[in-house]
């Protein structure tokens, strides 16, 4: 069975669904490239910054709909749909893996896809024909704990399951709205955002995991780029599923001068994915 590289994508604000810019175009190409390389995934295990619980919870509904977990945006966003099948069978397998690793895991028959899941999936798999299993997770867990969670999930990547972490490589909305209004999407990158994103990319490419797992203390402007951690932490679940190998940045772009839209691939098949994406004409 095909091995899908675990991924981390930055979903940005909900407006990405209506104003895709460079990141939306990348996610469309990412979906096409994955299908060309491997065909459709058996399912997607989705770990989003917007599905948070006290302990890990599998949302094993037989079917999902888009959840509009935001307010104050363009009313058109509430008309967008993403109705996808669920993956209760994959939930059985995840429960086995978690039990073997001694990690507490709960399961519910309810579901729903928050915007951190359905926004990228509308670009990657627009036909909503891949079953989705959201994994809600504890935001109080450290990067190291979430890396261990990802390591427990690693066998899924070789079983046709695409492990998808969704958040934002940088996420400080106060700076996006500084001055009382939204900055223009094409605003030039701030030095702080660039420094943080480049630090992640360079340490990831070198598989320098000790500082990455301690990013809060070691990365430049960490607290400024992430006043709270939840939008970056899905990176570490996907990274753990790939193992302590290089984290390859497969996309980098920016909106509002602050919100990084970077994406990463992990694991032994990540270099082939990166090469295939680079081979696509601009």
C-alpha positions as CSV (number, residue, x, y, z in Angstrom):
1,X,0.0,0.0,0.0
2,X,1.2,3.5,-0.8
3,X,3.0,5.5,1.9
4,X,1.8,9.1,2.2
5,X,4.1,11.6,3.7
6,X,2.6,13.2,6.9
7,X,1.9,16.8,6.3
8,X,1.5,20.1,8.1
9,X,-0.3,22.9,6.3
10,X,-1.1,26.5,7.3
11,X,-4.8,27.2,6.8
12,X,-4.6,30.9,7.6
13,X,-7.8,32.8,8.3
14,X,-11.2,31.4,7.2
15,X,-11.0,33.9,4.3
16,X,-8.4,31.5,2.7
17,X,-11.5,29.6,1.5
18,X,-12.6,32.7,-0.6
19,X,-9.2,34.3,-1.2
20,X,-6.9,31.4,-1.7
21,X,-3.9,33.4,-3.1
22,X,-0.6,31.5,-3.3
23,X,-1.4,29.0,-0.5
24,X,-4.7,27.9,-2.1
25,X,-3.0,27.4,-5.4
26,X,-0.3,25.3,-3.6
27,X,-2.9,23.2,-1.8
28,X,-4.7,22.5,-5.1
29,X,-1.4,21.4,-6.6
30,X,-0.5,19.4,-3.5
31,X,-3.7,17.4,-3.9
32,X,-3.1,16.8,-7.6
33,X,0.5,15.7,-6.9
34,X,-0.6,13.3,-4.1
35,X,-3.1,11.7,-6.5
36,X,-0.5,11.4,-9.2
37,X,2.0,9.7,-6.9
38,X,-0.3,7.5,-4.8
39,X,-3.9,7.8,-5.9
40,X,-6.5,8.8,-3.3
41,X,-5.7,8.2,0.4
42,X,-7.6,5.4,2.1
43,X,-8.5,8.2,4.6
44,X,-7.2,11.4,6.2
45,X,-6.4,11.6,9.9
46,X,-6.8,15.3,10.5
47,X,-5.3,17.1,13.5
48,X,-6.5,20.7,13.5
49,X,-5.7,23.7,15.7
50,X,-9.5,24.2,16.2
51,X,-10.4,20.8,17.5
52,X,-9.2,20.8,21.1
53,X,-10.0,18.5,24.1
54,X,-8.6,17.6,27.5
55,X,-7.5,14.2,26.2
56,X,-7.2,12.9,22.6
57,X,-10.6,12.2,21.1
58,X,-11.4,10.5,17.7
59,X,-14.4,11.9,16.0
60,X,-15.6,8.6,14.4
61,X,-18.8,9.8,12.8
62,X,-19.9,7.9,9.6
63,X,-20.2,11.3,7.9
64,X,-19.0,14.9,8.4
65,X,-20.2,18.4,7.5
66,X,-18.3,21.7,7.5
67,X,-18.5,23.5,10.9
68,X,-18.5,27.3,10.7
69,X,-16.5,27.9,13.9
70,X,-15.8,31.6,13.3
71,X,-17.6,34.9,13.2
72,X,-17.3,38.4,11.7
73,X,-16.2,37.2,8.2
74,X,-17.8,37.4,4.8
75,X,-21.3,35.8,4.9
76,X,-20.4,33.8,1.8
77,X,-18.2,31.6,3.9
78,X,-21.3,30.2,5.6
79,X,-22.6,28.9,2.2
80,X,-19.5,26.8,1.5
81,X,-19.9,23.1,2.2
82,X,-17.6,20.1,2.6
83,X,-19.6,17.0,3.2
84,X,-17.2,14.1,3.5
85,X,-17.5,10.5,4.6
86,X,-16.1,9.5,8.0
87,X,-13.7,6.7,8.8
88,X,-14.9,4.6,11.8
89,X,-12.8,1.7,10.6
90,X,-9.6,3.8,10.7
91,X,-10.7,4.9,14.2
92,X,-10.5,1.2,15.2
93,X,-6.9,1.1,14.0
94,X,-5.9,4.3,15.7
95,X,-7.4,3.1,19.0
96,X,-5.2,0.0,18.7
97,X,-2.1,2.1,18.1
98,X,-2.8,4.4,21.0
99,X,-3.5,1.5,23.3
100,X,-0.2,-0.1,22.4
101,X,1.6,3.2,23.1
102,X,-0.1,3.7,26.4
103,X,-1.7,7.0,25.2
104,X,-5.2,7.7,26.5
105,X,-7.7,7.9,23.6
106,X,-11.4,8.4,23.6
107,X,-13.9,7.9,20.7
108,X,-17.2,9.5,19.9
109,X,-19.7,8.8,17.1
110,X,-20.2,12.5,16.5
111,X,-18.3,14.5,13.9
112,X,-17.9,17.7,12.0
113,X,-15.0,19.4,10.3
114,X,-13.7,22.7,11.7
115,X,-12.4,25.3,9.2
116,X,-8.8,24.2,9.8
117,X,-9.8,20.9,8.2
118,X,-12.4,21.7,5.5
119,X,-10.6,24.8,4.2
120,X,-7.4,22.9,3.0
121,X,-9.4,19.8,2.0
122,X,-11.7,21.9,-0.3
123,X,-8.5,22.7,-2.3
124,X,-6.7,19.4,-1.9
125,X,-9.7,17.0,-2.5
126,X,-12.5,19.1,-3.8
127,X,-14.8,16.2,-4.5
128,X,-14.9,15.3,-0.8
129,X,-14.3,11.7,-1.7
130,X,-11.8,10.8,0.9
131,X,-13.0,9.6,4.3
132,X,-11.9,11.9,7.2
133,X,-11.1,11.1,10.8
134,X,-10.6,14.2,13.0
135,X,-8.4,13.7,16.0
136,X,-9.1,16.3,18.7
137,X,-6.1,16.8,21.0
138,X,-5.0,18.6,24.2
139,X,-3.5,22.0,23.6
140,X,-1.7,21.8,27.0
141,X,0.5,19.0,25.8
142,X,4.1,20.0,25.0
143,X,5.7,19.6,21.5
144,X,7.5,16.6,22.8
145,X,4.3,14.9,24.0
146,X,2.6,15.6,20.7
147,X,5.7,14.3,18.8
148,X,5.3,11.0,20.7
149,X,1.6,11.0,19.8
150,X,2.7,11.3,16.2
151,X,5.2,8.5,16.5
152,X,2.4,6.2,17.7
153,X,0.4,7.1,14.6
154,X,3.3,6.5,12.2
155,X,2.2,3.1,11.0
156,X,-0.9,4.6,9.5
157,X,1.3,6.4,6.9
158,X,2.2,3.0,5.4
159,X,-1.4,1.9,5.4
160,X,-2.7,4.5,3.0
161,X,-3.7,7.1,5.6
162,X,-2.7,10.7,5.0
163,X,-1.8,12.3,8.4
164,X,-2.6,16.0,8.1
165,X,-1.8,18.6,10.7
166,X,-3.4,21.9,10.1
167,X,-2.6,25.2,11.9
168,X,-0.4,28.2,11.0
169,X,3.4,28.5,11.1
170,X,2.8,32.0,12.5
171,X,-0.4,33.2,14.2
172,X,-0.7,36.5,15.9
173,X,-4.0,38.1,14.9
174,X,-3.4,41.2,17.0
175,X,-0.6,42.1,14.8
176,X,-2.7,41.3,11.7
177,X,-5.3,43.8,12.9
178,X,-2.9,46.3,14.4
179,X,-4.0,49.9,13.9
180,X,-7.7,49.1,14.0
181,X,-8.1,47.4,10.6
182,X,-7.0,44.4,8.7
183,X,-3.7,44.9,6.9
184,X,-3.8,44.3,3.1
185,X,-3.2,40.6,2.2
186,X,-0.2,41.6,0.0
187,X,1.6,43.5,2.8
188,X,5.3,42.9,2.8
189,X,6.6,40.3,5.4
190,X,7.6,41.7,8.7
191,X,11.2,40.9,9.9
192,X,9.9,39.0,12.9
193,X,7.7,36.7,10.8
194,X,10.5,36.0,8.4
195,X,13.0,35.3,11.1
196,X,10.7,32.8,12.8
197,X,9.7,31.0,9.6
198,X,13.2,30.8,8.3
199,X,14.4,29.4,11.7
200,X,11.9,26.6,11.5
201,X,12.8,25.8,7.9
202,X,16.5,25.7,8.5
203,X,16.3,23.6,11.7
204,X,13.7,21.3,10.0
205,X,15.9,20.7,6.9
206,X,18.8,19.8,9.3
207,X,16.6,17.4,11.3
208,X,17.7,19.5,14.3
209,X,14.8,18.3,16.5
210,X,16.1,19.4,20.0
211,X,15.7,23.1,19.4
212,X,12.5,22.6,17.4
213,X,10.9,20.8,20.3
214,X,12.0,23.7,22.5
215,X,11.0,26.3,20.0
216,X,9.2,28.4,22.6
217,X,12.6,29.2,24.3
218,X,14.9,29.0,21.2
219,X,13.1,30.3,18.1
220,X,13.3,34.0,17.4
221,X,10.2,36.0,18.3
222,X,8.4,32.8,19.3
223,X,6.0,34.3,21.8
224,X,5.3,37.2,19.4
225,X,4.5,34.9,16.5
226,X,2.5,32.5,18.7
227,X,1.0,34.2,21.8
228,X,-0.7,30.8,22.3
229,X,0.7,27.5,20.9
230,X,-2.3,25.7,19.4
231,X,-1.8,26.8,15.8
232,X,1.8,25.4,15.7
233,X,1.4,22.3,17.8
234,X,-0.2,20.1,15.0
235,X,3.2,20.5,13.3
236,X,4.7,18.2,15.9
237,X,2.1,15.5,15.5
238,X,2.7,15.3,11.8
239,X,6.5,15.5,12.5
240,X,6.4,12.6,15.0
241,X,4.5,10.5,12.4
242,X,7.4,11.1,10.0
243,X,10.1,10.3,12.5
244,X,13.3,12.2,13.4
245,X,14.2,12.9,9.8
246,X,14.3,16.2,8.0
247,X,11.2,18.3,8.0
248,X,11.0,19.6,4.5
249,X,9.3,22.9,3.7
250,X,7.2,22.3,0.6
251,X,5.6,25.8,0.4
252,X,6.2,29.2,1.8
253,X,4.0,32.3,1.4
254,X,2.5,35.0,3.5
255,X,-0.7,37.0,4.0
256,X,-1.1,40.3,5.8
257,X,2.6,40.5,6.3
258,X,2.3,38.2,9.4
259,X,0.4,35.0,8.8
260,X,2.8,32.4,7.4
261,X,1.2,29.9,5.1
262,X,4.1,27.5,5.0
263,X,3.6,23.7,4.6
264,X,5.9,20.8,5.5
265,X,6.2,17.2,4.6
266,X,7.8,14.5,6.9
267,X,9.0,11.0,6.6
268,X,10.9,8.9,4.0
269,X,8.5,9.8,1.1
270,X,8.7,13.6,1.8
271,X,11.8,14.2,-0.5
272,X,9.9,12.7,-3.5
273,X,6.9,14.8,-2.8
274,X,9.0,17.9,-2.5
275,X,10.8,17.2,-5.8
276,X,7.5,16.6,-7.6
277,X,6.1,19.9,-6.3
278,X,9.2,21.7,-7.4
279,X,9.0,20.2,-10.9
280,X,5.6,21.8,-11.5
281,X,5.9,25.0,-13.7
282,X,5.1,28.2,-11.8
